[in-house]
Structures are given as C-alpha cells and as structure tokens.
Amino acid sequence: MNALAKFFFLGACVFLSMGALTSAESADSWDEADLAEREKRMADIASEEVTGSFLDEAEEQAKTLVTDCDTWLKYIPPYNPSLNSVAFSGSRWVVVGGNDFYYSVDGLDWNWRYAGVSNNFTEVRWFNSRFVAVGEDGIIMTSSDGVDWSQQGTPASSELRGLATSPTRMVAVGRDGTVLWSVDGQNWSTSQSPTSEDIFCVEFFSGKFRLIDDDGNVYDSSDGVSWQYRVGLPSFPQYGSMMGMGTSTSMLIAVGYDVTLPSPGGGVIYTTTDGSTWQK
C-alpha cells in the first residue's frame, strides 16, 4: 500500500470509529472481537513500510539533478555527522564531516568511508591529483580516489580549518595562528606565521595566498611561507570571525559573523578586487 492510500485508509478508519462512538449510547454496544480486529488492522497498516509517494508522476520525473541551482535534492548520510566541506576532482566528489568521508561520481548516489581515526575533519580540497583533508589535532589525510585514504605526517598539533591551492602549492591554516605549506599535499612544513590568532580561512587570489585572522587582519604571501601584513578589515566587529573565502577571476569575498548584531548575531560579507582595499 503506498503512502497516499495509507493516509486515506487511516483517515477513513478514524472517521468511522469516531462516528460509531458518537452514535453508540455506551461502549457496551461494541462487539469486543470486532473492535480488536479493527485495531489490529490499523496497527498493521501503520507499521507497513512506506514505498509510495505523495508526488504525482510528473513531480516524480522532475526529481533530477540540475545545474541551474533551482532544484536541489537531499541526501541523508547514514551516520548523520556534521558535514563541513566538499571537493571535486573532475570526475569524483568527496565530502568530509566528523571522522567520515563520502564520495560520489554523480553527486546523487553517495558512498560512505570511515576514516579510521577519531579526529573530525573540517576541510577538503583537490590538489596535485589527490584529495587532501585536514582537521582536528593537525590531522592530514590524502586519497587519489576518495575511497582509500592515507594519513600523512604533520608538523601541526592545533586544529586545521582552511585549505587553499595555487597551481604549484597548497596552504593549510588553523587555530593558534597555524600556517602550513606543501608542494604535493603529502609532505608539509611550517610557515612563518604572521599571527598567533585563530585563522579559519585562506584563499589564493590574484597571484597570492590571502588569509584573515580572528582579529580581522589580512595577510598575503606569494609562496605560502613568508607572510606580510596587508590591511585590517574596515569596521571589523569586536566579537566576530571570518569563516570562509571564495574567489572569481576578479573578486575575493570573505564571509563570517558578528555576535554584536541583534540576537542571535548575524553574518558579515567583505569584498575586494585587489586584496588590499576591502568593502563591508
């Protein structure tokens, strides 16, 4: 029995039962055996697995993945972790969250892989023909296919929160001013961090890596090793953080939050076209 038929059958049963109760002078007018049979049948129907749909045929056919961002499909992971980041290799998607990996070739059908560690993952990127995932306690893991993962050595002990790539180099940033760099995603070195504040976001834009620390200070680097202070974000909130960045060929956008805005706080967006002059 499909979901729609079940809905109407249960409704009819309830309606008939209510009508019988209101027309009877007392509960004694019910045949106990008949009542027990009705209750058993309703319980059996309610426990049936729902295999149907409330959507009509046209609506069911419309449930397909599109590329115009108008139609979205929901996938529920088997272990329901908090999913934090997604990357695409050109032929495969990978999502990280908790200590789990998910991979898919079409973005519709997903497969789960346990990382084999207790660390939670915060970010994943595709670089140098491999996925690179980072997270708690400075953990770094890599995979060429999103299925089989290897843990790499790391010089960091603080949580890593962001990744960025140039054509030849990858940079990782995290709490306590942690900044790492690598030319292959597997072997990592410590950079000369310009700050002791937490860093949640980094991006490569207009020929340089750009990071923003928890005080709203912007730093840049051409190689990911040596960093220079560039500017402070204008009107940066006293209690705020920048949590992520994204780029086009002509603009860099940083997003975060400001807890001083009306409860429960609110989001803030900064933009720049040159990495030096920012608008809020």
Buried (B, 14 or more C-beta within 10 A) or exposed (E): EEEBEBBEBEEEBEEEBEEEEEEEEEEEEBEEEEEEEBEEEBEEBEEEEEEEEEEEEEEEEEEEEEEEEEEEEEEEBEEEBEBBBBBEBEEBBBBBBBBBBBBBEEBEEBEEBEBEBEBBBBBBBBBBEBBBBBBBBBBBBBBBEBEEBEBBEBEBEBBBBBBBBBEEBBBBBBBBBBBBBBBBBBEBEEBEBBBEBBBBBBBBBBEBBBBBBBBBBBBBBEBBBEBEEBBBBEEBBEEBBBBBBEBEEEEBBBBBBBEEBEEEBEEBEBEBBEBEEBEE
